[in-house]
């Protein structure tokens, strides 16, 4: 398991240790409050923290975020950005980044970074099935994502109006980031709504119920000889899921 390649500094979390993502029994706990590391407590109100988690590659769009970051600093000069992860674009992004941007390298657990953030950003050019937005929402943090398949679906309707931006559009991205960093009550409200969304729609029990319903529907349409004499029990469903 990899660990952070950078040392901790004041205002950023120590090296993450252990945690879990959404869709598991250990859904990330909610916000600790403003006293958390790097959060927007009284001493950091003018130095909000934005976190971007993902492989440093063209797909994830960190280069677009860095272009947008110039405009963010024009409005909020004390804002900080942390790029969590490593990848082939690491060196190029470091050359592009201003001093307010930090790179962690690979980390074992991203949850402490989500919890330290005032805002999480996923500026992807394309996605398959993005887990980062759900992980951040599970921690009670609002997430700005691009309007691409695999990312937009993670946002509940209440967040889309504030948190969904076109891909490869640094101006729109900067506008969304600046607006949210400038409105703490809105961030808190959106974070709470996002966490409820994850707990309601992506909790492991809800997911298991959905999978079970699909299996029942399939078995009902195409019963086998074995199904004719026995109903599937929970253990059989689990074996099928993991086969």
MARMIGU-246135 format. One line per 10 residues: for each residue x, y, z of C-alpha. Coordinates in pm, 1 decimal. Each point is the difference from the previous one (the first is absolute). Layout:
REM MARMIGU-246135
X Y Z; ...
END
This chain:
REM MARMIGU-246135
0.0 0.0 0.0; 135.1 341.7 -92.8; 38.7 293.4 232.6; 30.5 374.8 -39.9; 319.1 122.4 -159.1; -18.0 346.3 151.5; 43.7 114.6 354.7; -284.8 149.3 198.0; -16.5 373.9 46.8; -209.9 229.2 209.3
-352.0 19.7 -136.9; 11.4 -336.7 -178.9; -76.6 -343.2 142.2; 267.3 -244.7 112.9; 60.0 -308.7 -207.0; -330.6 -190.2 -23.7; -23.3 -331.6 177.0; -316.2 -206.2 -33.2; -356.4 50.9 -117.5; -272.1 -122.5 -230.4
-192.1 134.5 -294.5; -371.2 11.7 -74.9; -181.6 -318.5 -80.2; 152.4 -176.7 299.2; -130.1 -50.8 351.0; 254.0 261.0 108.3; -132.0 293.5 -200.2; 232.8 294.6 71.8; -107.8 189.9 309.1; -140.4 347.0 -42.6
188.4 323.4 50.4; 192.5 42.9 323.0; -78.7 366.7 9.8; 205.4 306.2 -75.9; 281.2 -97.4 233.6; 111.5 -283.4 -230.7; 341.1 28.8 -169.9; -9.0 232.8 -295.5; -368.6 77.2 49.1; -152.2 343.4 -3.9
21.6 74.4 370.7; 37.9 353.8 132.2; 372.2 -0.4 -72.4; -41.3 -128.3 -356.9; -309.9 187.2 -118.4; 208.8 198.1 -250.6; 199.2 -310.0 -103.6; -258.8 -250.8 -124.6; 125.6 -340.4 -107.8; -95.1 -165.8 -329.0
87.5 -366.7 -48.2; 18.6 -194.5 -326.2; 45.1 -376.6 31.2; 96.6 -212.5 -297.1; 273.4 -136.0 -221.4; 207.3 281.0 -147.3; -80.8 -54.1 -366.0; -175.8 173.1 -287.5; -329.2 -177.7 66.5; -35.4 150.9 347.0
47.3 357.4 -123.2; 229.2 137.8 269.8; 158.4 221.8 -266.4; -339.8 164.0 -54.5; -33.5 49.1 374.2; 339.8 169.6 16.9; -102.2 239.6 -276.2; -320.2 75.1 190.6; 198.2 41.9 320.2; 158.0 321.4 -128.8
-346.5 159.9 -11.1; -90.2 -140.6 342.2; 308.7 163.1 151.0; -97.5 327.4 -161.6; -311.5 3.9 219.8; 124.6 -201.2 299.0; 378.3 47.2 19.2; 27.4 -209.0 315.9; -165.2 -308.3 -149.4; 195.6 -325.6 2.0
-17.6 -299.5 -233.3; 120.6 -352.7 70.0; 34.9 -258.8 -277.5; -18.2 -345.9 155.3; 141.7 -282.9 -209.2; 279.9 -74.5 -241.9; 27.3 -79.2 -368.2; 172.7 73.4 -330.2; -85.5 372.6 0.5; 156.5 66.2 341.3
307.3 186.9 -125.1; -190.2 210.2 -254.1; -263.9 98.6 254.7; 263.9 96.9 255.6; 158.4 232.3 -255.4; -338.9 159.1 -66.1; -102.8 37.6 364.0; 38.1 320.0 205.9; 128.1 -9.9 361.6; -353.3 -34.8 140.8
-27.1 -350.0 -150.0; 133.5 -305.7 183.9; 56.6 -352.7 -130.1; -31.4 -295.7 237.2; 105.6 -281.2 -228.3; -172.0 -334.0 53.3; -178.2 -44.0 333.2; -133.6 -307.8 174.9; -329.8 160.6 98.3; -165.5 308.9 -145.8
-277.2 42.9 258.1; 199.7 237.8 227.1; 57.1 224.4 -300.1; -369.4 11.2 -81.0; -78.2 85.7 359.5; 262.4 274.1 4.3; -138.8 161.5 -315.6; -239.7 289.4 -25.0; -76.9 -110.5 -355.1; 88.3 -300.7 -216.7
44.1 30.0 -377.4; -2.7 -269.2 -270.4; 79.8 175.3 -332.7; 4.1 -314.6 -216.7; -8.4 2.4 -378.9; -171.2 -339.8 10.7; -80.8 -262.5 259.7; -101.0 -362.3 29.3; -157.8 -22.5 342.1; 142.3 273.4 221.0
13.8 -92.3 368.7; 172.2 316.6 121.5; -319.2 211.8 -1.8; -187.3 -259.3 204.7; 288.0 -29.7 245.7; 11.7 375.9 47.2; -377.3 31.8 31.2; 6.9 -279.7 255.7; 234.7 218.0 204.4; -245.9 288.8 -17.4
195.7 204.7 -252.5; -148.3 163.8 -311.4; 162.3 -109.4 -325.3; 41.4 189.7 -326.4; -0.4 -246.4 -290.2; -1.3 29.4 -377.8; -307.9 -79.1 -204.1; 126.1 -332.2 -137.6; -133.6 -354.2 16.4; 111.2 -180.1 312.2
32.3 320.6 202.2; -324.2 194.5 -34.0; -200.4 -298.8 123.4; 163.4 24.6 341.7; -160.8 337.0 75.4; -347.3 23.9 152.2; -223.6 256.3 -175.8; 40.4 256.2 278.0; 376.7 18.6 -61.5; -2.3 0.2 -379.8
-95.2 368.2 -29.6; 305.3 105.3 201.4; 249.3 -279.2 -62.7; -27.1 -111.3 -363.7; 221.2 172.0 -259.9; 89.2 -68.2 -365.3; 317.7 -203.9 -58.5; 318.5 179.2 -108.1; -143.4 339.9 97.1; 235.1 166.3 251.3
-210.2 317.3 13.8; -317.0 -185.4 100.9; 199.2 -216.6 240.2; 156.8 303.5 166.4; -341.2 163.1 30.6; -152.5 -301.0 174.5; 296.9 -38.6 235.5; 8.1 368.9 89.2; -374.4 18.0 59.2; 3.0 -297.5 236.7
313.2 105.0 187.6; -158.2 341.9 53.5; -323.2 -141.5 145.0; 62.7 -213.6 306.7; -370.1 -52.6 92.5; -66.8 -128.7 -351.7; 298.4 -236.7 19.6; -119.4 -138.4 331.0; -354.4 -47.9 -129.3; 113.4 -168.3 -320.7
240.8 -222.5 190.7; -278.0 -115.9 231.4; -231.7 -69.2 -293.1; 272.9 -190.7 -178.3; 71.7 -217.2 301.8; -369.0 -84.9 37.5; -5.5 -91.7 -368.4; 291.9 -240.8 38.8; -141.2 -160.7 313.9; -341.4 -39.5 -163.0
95.6 -106.8 -351.5; 345.5 -155.5 29.3; 4.1 -166.6 341.1; 101.9 -367.5 -17.5; -340.4 -116.2 122.1; -181.5 201.5 -265.4; 238.6 -129.0 -267.1; -50.7 -359.7 115.4; -376.4 44.2 -16.8; 25.9 130.4 -356.3
220.5 -290.3 -108.0; -231.2 -250.6 166.3; -297.9 152.7 -182.0; 180.1 -36.3 -333.8; 81.1 -364.2 71.2; -358.1 -71.3 98.3; -125.9 161.1 -319.1; 243.5 -196.8 -213.1; -80.8 -325.5 174.8; -368.6 69.2 -38.8
35.6 47.0 -376.1; 234.6 -290.8 -64.8; -36.0 -259.8 276.3; 236.3 -297.0 5.6; -76.1 -355.2 108.9; 164.3 70.0 334.7; -204.0 317.3 46.9; -319.2 -197.6 -49.3; 61.7 -194.7 319.0; 181.6 253.1 217.7
-1.5 372.9 55.7; 340.1 171.9 12.9; 120.5 73.2 348.6; 213.2 304.4 89.6; 324.4 -197.6 -3.8; -69.7 -120.3 -353.6; -52.6 357.7 -114.7; 330.2 103.6 151.5; 181.4 -286.4 -172.0; -149.1 102.5 -333.6
97.5 361.6 48.5; 364.7 -81.9 67.9; 44.4 -279.2 -255.5
END
